[in-house]
Amino acid sequence: MISALQHVGRFGVRLTPKFSQRLSTCPSLQCQESFFGGRRKYPLWNVSLKLTSRNLSTSTATYQRMVETKARPEIEVDIRKESEDVEIKWSDGESSRYANIWLKHNCHCSLCKQEHSGQRLVDALDIDQESIPSEVKVTGNGCLDISWVGTNQHNTIIPLDWLRENCYSQKNREQNLQMRRIHPLKGDIPVHSYSDISNKEDALFRWICDINEHGVAMVTGVPCEDNEVAKVAELIAPVQRTIYGKVFDVMSVPKPINIAYSSTKLGFHMDLVYYESPPGLQLLHALRFDLEVEGGESIFLDAHYMAEVLREKYPHHFKTLVRVPASFQKIHFERDWPVYMQYQRPHIVVNSLNEVTCVTWAPAFEAPLHVPEEDVKPYYEAYHVFARLLEESDAKLRHRLQPGECVIFNNRRMLHARDAYTQDTGSRHLQGCYVNIDEFKNKVQVMMTKRNTGQFAKRVGNQCQF
């Protein structure tokens, strides 16, 4: 094993790695490619320069050439005097502090993490919460090796690149938040070719990123045949089955089981909000939309953006819609699949930083308000103000679907509506389906990670606190 250690006093080491050959895997660290943190990690010696630029998008071969020609600055590892955490000073001048208990919970050794699944094996009851490091070393293959006071505690082993990636300093957390924050679409709905996204990986990636970034995207050239919408959806993830089945027809029928199955105007709403986890992506594919049909245009509006408009203009109403829960329901027995579903949740959800993580709006599926008496009037005052803001917004996106077009939008972020229409001689026939929101976000993050973009998926409106 090539030595890369220089001791610095009692509580630390100074690391000057050598990159002339790849080092063997640390025996106590069964898997150098960590599954923790949601992004693939690479052995420290191959991407050492990522410690100084987390978003560097250079190939591995280029990294190796850079490593061979440039000496890497030293890294300092110290136990702080109060012994409650370990501090690492990185080669770019940044520093990170890690609490002792956090380090013990995130050990990567074979006793604490299963080799193939990457899942944690740590039992919290086996961890001494008052553990104090007795020695901190950096192994030759780039792992932090921590010994603890006491004879019954095994060493904690954690890769340095994983530690940098998961640093929870205020600066690092703000950088991660910035990557996840969403912004309203300015301009036209992005358009993609069905042929391209079906056959070209890069085109598929751009399409998925547009949906994640803007909340809505269009696909053209989809064959006007039954169930083609499901094939579009399955480029992302399996179709989500709901009380409407997997694929549903959106057309005017005599006795509709849903208001959408008529020619009536649809106000801004989200679908199936009476589920604990409403569908994520919604796809609507135009099989027919004859020129003789008057009206029927689709309208989209970013609910998260509108929540921020409400906060800016009427902060007290914003707080009310965060605090007072609304009730939603679907009760309908005269159908093939009888339904009695109710769910109570606030219209707006924020995280610990008071940032919006979820908006729910579906007037047609609201149940009677069921809250304390003193909350009824404030709720409806805030509700009416928000409804007016939606109606008067200049951020609406309008589009009349053409046969062969398929619009994909995030049902947890984008409100959608439809103009009333008449079809005396023509026909308007759409087919739709859903994709689970977590499976969509998973697809985004997997594709980003495989491309080593260094990015996180944008917020998708599923109440995740990140």
Sequence and secondary structure as in RCSB ss.txt:
>XXXX:A:sequence
MISALQHVGRFGVRLTPKFSQRLSTCPSLQCQESFFGGRRKYPLWNVSLKLTSRNLSTSTATYQRMVETKARPEI
EVDIRKESEDVEIKWSDGESSRYANIWLKHNCHCSLCKQEHSGQRLVDALDIDQESIPSEVKVTGNGCLDISWVG
TNQHNTIIPLDWLRENCYSQKNREQNLQMRRIHPLKGDIPVHSYSDISNKEDALFRWICDINEHGVAMVTGVPCE
DNEVAKVAELIAPVQRTIYGKVFDVMSVPKPINIAYSSTKLGFHMDLVYYESPPGLQLLHALRFDLEVEGGESIF
LDAHYMAEVLREKYPHHFKTLVRVPASFQKIHFERDWPVYMQYQRPHIVVNSLNEVTCVTWAPAFEAPLHVPEED
VKPYYEAYHVFARLLEESDAKLRHRLQPGECVIFNNRRMLHARDAYTQDTGSRHLQGCYVNIDEFKNKVQVMMTK
RNTGQFAKRVGNQCQF
>XXXX:A:secstr
    EEE SSSEEEE    SS     TT S SS  GGGS    TTTSGGGGT TT    HHHHHHHHHHS    E
EEEE TTSSEEEEE TTS EEEEEHHHHHHT  STTTB TTT  B   GGGS TT  EEEEEE TTSEEEEEESS
SS   EEEEHHHHHHT   HHHHHHHHHHH      SS  EEEHHHHHH HHHHHHHHHHHHHHSEEEEE   SS
TTHHHHHHTTTS B  BTTBSSEEES  SS SSGGGSSS EEEE S TTSSS  SEEEEEEEEE TT EE  EEE
EEHHHHHHHHHHH HHHHHHHHHSEEEEEEEE SSSS EEEEEEEESEEE TTS EEEE   GGGB    S HHH
HHHHHHHHHHHHHHHHH S  EEE   TT EEEEETTTEEEEE  EE SSS EEEEEEEE HHHHHHHHHHHHHH
TT        SS    
